[in-house]
Amino acid sequence: MTQREWQIAKLLAEGLSNKETAERLVITQRTAETHVADILTKLDCTSRSQVAVWVTGHR
């Protein structure tokens, strides 16, 4: 994962929405959505909660 994807994955683990993530990182919501989709694909996950579990195990 890229550094930005790791940042976003950590925010997903905190429960932030795409909109909240975009606001926090000063990016567009669409960019946040794209990063989330890429993260799900790279980690072979089907939900944000699976990403949260993965992040928790890799901190």
mmCIF file as gemmi writes it, N, C-alpha and C atoms, coordinates in Angstrom:
data_model
loop_
_atom_site.group_PDB
_atom_site.id
_atom_site.type_symbol
_atom_site.label_atom_id
_atom_site.label_alt_id
_atom_site.label_comp_id
_atom_site.label_asym_id
_atom_site.label_entity_id
_atom_site.label_seq_id
_atom_site.pdbx_PDB_ins_code
_atom_site.Cartn_x
_atom_site.Cartn_y
_atom_site.Cartn_z
_atom_site.occupancy
_atom_site.B_iso_or_equiv
_atom_site.pdbx_formal_charge
_atom_site.auth_seq_id
_atom_site.auth_asym_id
_atom_site.pdbx_PDB_model_num
ATOM 1 N N . MET Axp A 1 ? 0.835 -1.18 0 1 0 ? 1 A 1
ATOM 2 C CA . MET Axp A 1 ? 0 0 0 1 0 ? 1 A 1
ATOM 3 C C . MET Axp A 1 ? 0.878 1.241 0 1 0 ? 1 A 1
ATOM 4 N N . THR Axp A 2 ? 0.363 2.275 -0.637 1 0 ? 2 A 1
ATOM 5 C CA . THR Axp A 2 ? 1.086 3.537 -0.621 1 0 ? 2 A 1
ATOM 6 C C . THR Axp A 2 ? 0.934 4.193 0.749 1 0 ? 2 A 1
ATOM 7 N N . GLN Axp A 3 ? 1.746 5.187 0.991 1 0 ? 3 A 1
ATOM 8 C CA . GLN Axp A 3 ? 1.664 5.906 2.266 1 0 ? 3 A 1
ATOM 9 C C . GLN Axp A 3 ? 0.277 6.539 2.431 1 0 ? 3 A 1
ATOM 10 N N . ARG Axp A 4 ? -0.266 7.103 1.369 1 0 ? 4 A 1
ATOM 11 C CA . ARG Axp A 4 ? -1.583 7.745 1.434 1 0 ? 4 A 1
ATOM 12 C C . ARG Axp A 4 ? -2.676 6.697 1.708 1 0 ? 4 A 1
ATOM 13 N N . GLU Axp A 5 ? -2.57 5.54 1.061 1 0 ? 5 A 1
ATOM 14 C CA . GLU Axp A 5 ? -3.548 4.484 1.303 1 0 ? 5 A 1
ATOM 15 C C . GLU Axp A 5 ? -3.484 4.013 2.755 1 0 ? 5 A 1
ATOM 16 N N . TRP Axp A 6 ? -2.283 3.942 3.305 1 0 ? 6 A 1
ATOM 17 C CA . TRP Axp A 6 ? -2.127 3.551 4.707 1 0 ? 6 A 1
ATOM 18 C C . TRP Axp A 6 ? -2.797 4.577 5.612 1 0 ? 6 A 1
ATOM 19 N N . GLN Axp A 7 ? -2.613 5.874 5.286 1 0 ? 7 A 1
ATOM 20 C CA . GLN Axp A 7 ? -3.281 6.943 6.054 1 0 ? 7 A 1
ATOM 21 C C . GLN Axp A 7 ? -4.792 6.742 6.021 1 0 ? 7 A 1
ATOM 22 N N . ILE Axp A 8 ? -5.317 6.513 4.854 1 0 ? 8 A 1
ATOM 23 C CA . ILE Axp A 8 ? -6.758 6.361 4.684 1 0 ? 8 A 1
ATOM 24 C C . ILE Axp A 8 ? -7.249 5.092 5.373 1 0 ? 8 A 1
ATOM 25 N N . ALA Axp A 9 ? -6.504 4.025 5.282 1 0 ? 9 A 1
ATOM 26 C CA . ALA Axp A 9 ? -6.884 2.784 5.958 1 0 ? 9 A 1
ATOM 27 C C . ALA Axp A 9 ? -6.988 3.012 7.47 1 0 ? 9 A 1
ATOM 28 N N . LYS Axp A 10 ? -6.058 3.762 8.038 1 0 ? 10 A 1
ATOM 29 C CA . LYS Axp A 10 ? -6.107 4.051 9.473 1 0 ? 10 A 1
ATOM 30 C C . LYS Axp A 10 ? -7.351 4.866 9.816 1 0 ? 10 A 1
ATOM 31 N N . LEU Axp A 11 ? -7.716 5.808 8.938 1 0 ? 11 A 1
ATOM 32 C CA . LEU Axp A 11 ? -8.922 6.595 9.175 1 0 ? 11 A 1
ATOM 33 C C . LEU Axp A 11 ? -10.179 5.733 9.047 1 0 ? 11 A 1
ATOM 34 N N . LEU Axp A 12 ? -10.155 4.77 8.132 1 0 ? 12 A 1
ATOM 35 C CA . LEU Axp A 12 ? -11.272 3.823 8.031 1 0 ? 12 A 1
ATOM 36 C C . LEU Axp A 12 ? -11.41 3.052 9.33 1 0 ? 12 A 1
ATOM 37 N N . ALA Axp A 13 ? -10.282 2.653 9.891 1 0 ? 13 A 1
ATOM 38 C CA . ALA Axp A 13 ? -10.296 1.903 11.147 1 0 ? 13 A 1
ATOM 39 C C . ALA Axp A 13 ? -10.872 2.737 12.292 1 0 ? 13 A 1
ATOM 40 N N . GLU Axp A 14 ? -10.746 4.053 12.181 1 0 ? 14 A 1
ATOM 41 C CA . GLU Axp A 14 ? -11.323 4.945 13.189 1 0 ? 14 A 1
ATOM 42 C C . GLU Axp A 14 ? -12.816 5.149 12.964 1 0 ? 14 A 1
ATOM 43 N N . GLY Axp A 15 ? -13.319 4.666 11.828 1 0 ? 15 A 1
ATOM 44 C CA . GLY Axp A 15 ? -14.746 4.776 11.552 1 0 ? 15 A 1
ATOM 45 C C . GLY Axp A 15 ? -15.155 5.985 10.743 1 0 ? 15 A 1
ATOM 46 N N . LEU Axp A 16 ? -14.183 6.692 10.166 1 0 ? 16 A 1
ATOM 47 C CA . LEU Axp A 16 ? -14.516 7.874 9.382 1 0 ? 16 A 1
ATOM 48 C C . LEU Axp A 16 ? -15.14 7.49 8.043 1 0 ? 16 A 1
ATOM 49 N N . SER Axp A 17 ? -16.066 8.313 7.589 1 0 ? 17 A 1
ATOM 50 C CA . SER Axp A 17 ? -16.686 8.12 6.277 1 0 ? 17 A 1
ATOM 51 C C . SER Axp A 17 ? -15.747 8.664 5.204 1 0 ? 17 A 1
ATOM 52 N N . ASN Axp A 18 ? -16.092 8.414 3.947 1 0 ? 18 A 1
ATOM 53 C CA . ASN Axp A 18 ? -15.284 8.96 2.849 1 0 ? 18 A 1
ATOM 54 C C . ASN Axp A 18 ? -15.265 10.485 2.917 1 0 ? 18 A 1
ATOM 55 N N . LYS Axp A 19 ? -16.399 11.085 3.215 1 0 ? 19 A 1
ATOM 56 C CA . LYS Axp A 19 ? -16.478 12.546 3.305 1 0 ? 19 A 1
ATOM 57 C C . LYS Axp A 19 ? -15.596 13.068 4.439 1 0 ? 19 A 1
ATOM 58 N N . GLU Axp A 20 ? -15.675 12.428 5.594 1 0 ? 20 A 1
ATOM 59 C CA . GLU Axp A 20 ? -14.861 12.849 6.74 1 0 ? 20 A 1
ATOM 60 C C . GLU Axp A 20 ? -13.376 12.654 6.453 1 0 ? 20 A 1
ATOM 61 N N . THR Axp A 21 ? -13.043 11.551 5.794 1 0 ? 21 A 1
ATOM 62 C CA . THR Axp A 21 ? -11.65 11.29 5.418 1 0 ? 21 A 1
ATOM 63 C C . THR Axp A 21 ? -11.152 12.365 4.476 1 0 ? 21 A 1
ATOM 64 N N . ALA Axp A 22 ? -11.959 12.719 3.486 1 0 ? 22 A 1
ATOM 65 C CA . ALA Axp A 22 ? -11.587 13.758 2.519 1 0 ? 22 A 1
ATOM 66 C C . ALA Axp A 22 ? -11.359 15.089 3.22 1 0 ? 22 A 1
ATOM 67 N N . GLU Axp A 23 ? -12.234 15.428 4.136 1 0 ? 23 A 1
ATOM 68 C CA . GLU Axp A 23 ? -12.083 16.688 4.872 1 0 ? 23 A 1
ATOM 69 C C . GLU Axp A 23 ? -10.816 16.686 5.72 1 0 ? 23 A 1
ATOM 70 N N . ARG Axp A 24 ? -10.546 15.576 6.38 1 0 ? 24 A 1
ATOM 71 C CA . ARG Axp A 24 ? -9.373 15.473 7.252 1 0 ? 24 A 1
ATOM 72 C C . ARG Axp A 24 ? -8.08 15.598 6.453 1 0 ? 24 A 1
ATOM 73 N N . LEU Axp A 25 ? -8.046 14.994 5.248 1 0 ? 25 A 1
ATOM 74 C CA . LEU Axp A 25 ? -6.82 14.969 4.446 1 0 ? 25 A 1
ATOM 75 C C . LEU Axp A 25 ? -6.775 16.061 3.378 1 0 ? 25 A 1
ATOM 76 N N . VAL Axp A 26 ? -7.812 16.883 3.324 1 0 ? 26 A 1
ATOM 77 C CA . VAL Axp A 26 ? -7.93 17.968 2.353 1 0 ? 26 A 1
ATOM 78 C C . VAL Axp A 26 ? -7.771 17.437 0.924 1 0 ? 26 A 1
ATOM 79 N N . ILE Axp A 27 ? -8.613 16.455 0.608 1 0 ? 27 A 1
ATOM 80 C CA . ILE Axp A 27 ? -8.703 15.892 -0.733 1 0 ? 27 A 1
ATOM 81 C C . ILE Axp A 27 ? -10.185 15.851 -1.096 1 0 ? 27 A 1
ATOM 82 N N . THR Axp A 28 ? -10.488 15.586 -2.351 1 0 ? 28 A 1
ATOM 83 C CA . THR Axp A 28 ? -11.897 15.496 -2.727 1 0 ? 28 A 1
ATOM 84 C C . THR Axp A 28 ? -12.487 14.187 -2.233 1 0 ? 28 A 1
ATOM 85 N N . GLN Axp A 29 ? -13.801 14.187 -2.088 1 0 ? 29 A 1
ATOM 86 C CA . GLN Axp A 29 ? -14.469 12.965 -1.645 1 0 ? 29 A 1
ATOM 87 C C . GLN Axp A 29 ? -14.274 11.862 -2.675 1 0 ? 29 A 1
ATOM 88 N N . ARG Axp A 30 ? -14.283 12.217 -3.944 1 0 ? 30 A 1
ATOM 89 C CA . ARG Axp A 30 ? -14.092 11.227 -5.007 1 0 ? 30 A 1
ATOM 90 C C . ARG Axp A 30 ? -12.709 10.577 -4.903 1 0 ? 30 A 1
ATOM 91 N N . THR Axp A 31 ? -11.694 11.367 -4.584 1 0 ? 31 A 1
ATOM 92 C CA . THR Axp A 31 ? -10.342 10.831 -4.413 1 0 ? 31 A 1
ATOM 93 C C . THR Axp A 31 ? -10.311 9.862 -3.235 1 0 ? 31 A 1
ATOM 94 N N . ALA Axp A 32 ? -10.976 10.231 -2.159 1 0 ? 32 A 1
ATOM 95 C CA . ALA Axp A 32 ? -11.044 9.342 -1.003 1 0 ? 32 A 1
ATOM 96 C C . ALA Axp A 32 ? -11.738 8.033 -1.379 1 0 ? 32 A 1
ATOM 97 N N . GLU Axp A 33 ? -12.832 8.13 -2.131 1 0 ? 33 A 1
ATOM 98 C CA . GLU Axp A 33 ? -13.559 6.934 -2.568 1 0 ? 33 A 1
ATOM 99 C C . GLU Axp A 33 ? -12.669 6.024 -3.419 1 0 ? 33 A 1
ATOM 100 N N . THR Axp A 34 ? -11.881 6.637 -4.294 1 0 ? 34 A 1
ATOM 101 C CA . THR Axp A 34 ? -10.973 5.861 -5.146 1 0 ? 34 A 1
ATOM 102 C C . THR Axp A 34 ? -9.922 5.15 -4.309 1 0 ? 34 A 1
ATOM 103 N N . HIS Axp A 35 ? -9.361 5.855 -3.339 1 0 ? 35 A 1
ATOM 104 C CA . HIS Axp A 35 ? -8.368 5.23 -2.461 1 0 ? 35 A 1
ATOM 105 C C . HIS Axp A 35 ? -8.979 4.069 -1.681 1 0 ? 35 A 1
ATOM 106 N N . VAL Axp A 36 ? -10.19 4.254 -1.18 1 0 ? 36 A 1
ATOM 107 C CA . VAL Axp A 36 ? -10.855 3.191 -0.428 1 0 ? 36 A 1
ATOM 108 C C . VAL Axp A 36 ? -11.061 1.967 -1.321 1 0 ? 36 A 1
ATOM 109 N N . ALA Axp A 37 ? -11.504 2.197 -2.544 1 0 ? 37 A 1
ATOM 110 C CA . ALA Axp A 37 ? -11.703 1.087 -3.481 1 0 ? 37 A 1
ATOM 111 C C . ALA Axp A 37 ? -10.386 0.367 -3.745 1 0 ? 37 A 1
ATOM 112 N N . ASP Axp A 38 ? -9.308 1.124 -3.917 1 0 ? 38 A 1
ATOM 113 C CA . ASP Axp A 38 ? -7.986 0.523 -4.148 1 0 ? 38 A 1
ATOM 114 C C . ASP Axp A 38 ? -7.537 -0.289 -2.94 1 0 ? 38 A 1
ATOM 115 N N . ILE Axp A 39 ? -7.78 0.235 -1.749 1 0 ? 39 A 1
ATOM 116 C CA . ILE Axp A 39 ? -7.403 -0.472 -0.519 1 0 ? 39 A 1
ATOM 117 C C . ILE Axp A 39 ? -8.17 -1.797 -0.417 1 0 ? 39 A 1
ATOM 118 N N . LEU Axp A 40 ? -9.467 -1.739 -0.66 1 0 ? 40 A 1
ATOM 119 C CA . LEU Axp A 40 ? -10.28 -2.955 -0.604 1 0 ? 40 A 1
ATOM 120 C C . LEU Axp A 40 ? -9.748 -4.006 -1.574 1 0 ? 40 A 1
ATOM 121 N N . THR Axp A 41 ? -9.379 -3.561 -2.767 1 0 ? 41 A 1
ATOM 122 C CA . THR Axp A 41 ? -8.854 -4.49 -3.772 1 0 ? 41 A 1
ATOM 123 C C . THR Axp A 41 ? -7.51 -5.062 -3.344 1 0 ? 41 A 1
ATOM 124 N N . LYS Axp A 42 ? -6.608 -4.195 -2.922 1 0 ? 42 A 1
ATOM 125 C CA . LYS Axp A 42 ? -5.264 -4.655 -2.55 1 0 ? 42 A 1
ATOM 126 C C . LYS Axp A 42 ? -5.278 -5.616 -1.372 1 0 ? 42 A 1
ATOM 127 N N . LEU Axp A 43 ? -6.188 -5.394 -0.435 1 0 ? 43 A 1
ATOM 128 C CA . LEU Axp A 43 ? -6.251 -6.255 0.752 1 0 ? 43 A 1
ATOM 129 C C . LEU Axp A 43 ? -7.215 -7.415 0.564 1 0 ? 43 A 1
ATOM 130 N N . ASP Axp A 44 ? -7.84 -7.49 -0.6 1 0 ? 44 A 1
ATOM 131 C CA . ASP Axp A 44 ? -8.822 -8.528 -0.895 1 0 ? 44 A 1
ATOM 132 C C . ASP Axp A 44 ? -9.93 -8.543 0.15 1 0 ? 44 A 1
ATOM 133 N N . CYS Axp A 45 ? -10.4 -7.338 0.483 1 0 ? 45 A 1
ATOM 134 C CA . CYS Axp A 45 ? -11.48 -7.181 1.452 1 0 ? 45 A 1
ATOM 135 C C . CYS Axp A 45 ? -12.763 -6.785 0.727 1 0 ? 45 A 1
ATOM 136 N N . THR Axp A 46 ? -13.889 -7.079 1.36 1 0 ? 46 A 1
ATOM 137 C CA . THR Axp A 46 ? -15.175 -6.705 0.774 1 0 ? 46 A 1
ATOM 138 C C . THR Axp A 46 ? -15.903 -5.647 1.589 1 0 ? 46 A 1
ATOM 139 N N . SER Axp A 47 ? -15.33 -5.264 2.728 1 0 ? 47 A 1
ATOM 140 C CA . SER Axp A 47 ? -15.989 -4.253 3.559 1 0 ? 47 A 1
ATOM 141 C C . SER Axp A 47 ? -14.962 -3.397 4.292 1 0 ? 47 A 1
ATOM 142 N N . ARG Axp A 48 ? -15.426 -2.245 4.693 1 0 ? 48 A 1
ATOM 143 C CA . ARG Axp A 48 ? -14.577 -1.32 5.453 1 0 ? 48 A 1
ATOM 144 C C . ARG Axp A 48 ? -14.191 -1.931 6.802 1 0 ? 48 A 1
ATOM 145 N N . SER Axp A 49 ? -15.09 -2.706 7.38 1 0 ? 49 A 1
ATOM 146 C CA . SER Axp A 49 ? -14.787 -3.318 8.674 1 0 ? 49 A 1
ATOM 147 C C . SER Axp A 49 ? -13.657 -4.337 8.562 1 0 ? 49 A 1
ATOM 148 N N . GLN Axp A 50 ? -13.562 -5.029 7.436 1 0 ? 50 A 1
ATOM 149 C CA . GLN Axp A 50 ? -12.444 -5.961 7.231 1 0 ? 50 A 1
ATOM 150 C C . GLN Axp A 50 ? -11.127 -5.191 7.155 1 0 ? 50 A 1
ATOM 151 N N . VAL Axp A 51 ? -11.16 -4.012 6.543 1 0 ? 51 A 1
ATOM 152 C CA . VAL Axp A 51 ? -9.954 -3.17 6.488 1 0 ? 51 A 1
ATOM 153 C C . VAL Axp A 51 ? -9.576 -2.749 7.904 1 0 ? 51 A 1
ATOM 154 N N . ALA Axp A 52 ? -10.561 -2.386 8.711 1 0 ? 52 A 1
ATOM 155 C CA . ALA Axp A 52 ? -10.301 -1.977 10.095 1 0 ? 52 A 1
ATOM 156 C C . ALA Axp A 52 ? -9.627 -3.096 10.874 1 0 ? 52 A 1
ATOM 157 N N . VAL Axp A 53 ? -10.102 -4.317 10.69 1 0 ? 53 A 1
ATOM 158 C CA . VAL Axp A 53 ? -9.488 -5.469 11.369 1 0 ? 53 A 1
ATOM 159 C C . VAL Axp A 53 ? -8.053 -5.648 10.893 1 0 ? 53 A 1
ATOM 160 N N . TRP Axp A 54 ? -7.827 -5.524 9.592 1 0 ? 54 A 1
ATOM 161 C CA . TRP Axp A 54 ? -6.482 -5.66 9.032 1 0 ? 54 A 1
ATOM 162 C C . TRP Axp A 54 ? -5.544 -4.607 9.606 1 0 ? 54 A 1
ATOM 163 N N . VAL Axp A 55 ? -6.014 -3.346 9.656 1 0 ? 55 A 1
ATOM 164 C CA . VAL Axp A 55 ? -5.186 -2.255 10.185 1 0 ? 55 A 1
ATOM 165 C C . VAL Axp A 55 ? -4.833 -2.526 11.646 1 0 ? 55 A 1
ATOM 166 N N . THR Axp A 56 ? -5.812 -2.949 12.415 1 0 ? 56 A 1
ATOM 167 C CA . THR Axp A 56 ? -5.569 -3.237 13.835 1 0 ? 56 A 1
ATOM 168 C C . THR Axp A 56 ? -4.491 -4.299 14.012 1 0 ? 56 A 1
ATOM 169 N N . GLY Axp A 57 ? -4.484 -5.276 13.143 1 0 ? 57 A 1
ATOM 170 C CA . GLY Axp A 57 ? -3.487 -6.335 13.231 1 0 ? 57 A 1
ATOM 171 C C . GLY Axp A 57 ? -2.116 -5.954 12.702 1 0 ? 57 A 1
ATOM 172 N N . HIS Axp A 58 ? -2.021 -4.832 12.001 1 0 ? 58 A 1
ATOM 173 C CA . HIS Axp A 58 ? -0.755 -4.435 11.39 1 0 ? 58 A 1
ATOM 174 C C . HIS Axp A 58 ? -0.2 -3.115 11.927 1 0 ? 58 A 1
ATOM 175 N N . ARG Axp A 59 ? -0.661 -2.699 13.07 1 0 ? 59 A 1
ATOM 176 C CA . ARG Axp A 59 ? -0.145 -1.451 13.649 1 0 ? 59 A 1
ATOM 177 C C . ARG Axp A 59 ? 1.158 -1.689 14.326 1 0 ? 59 A 1
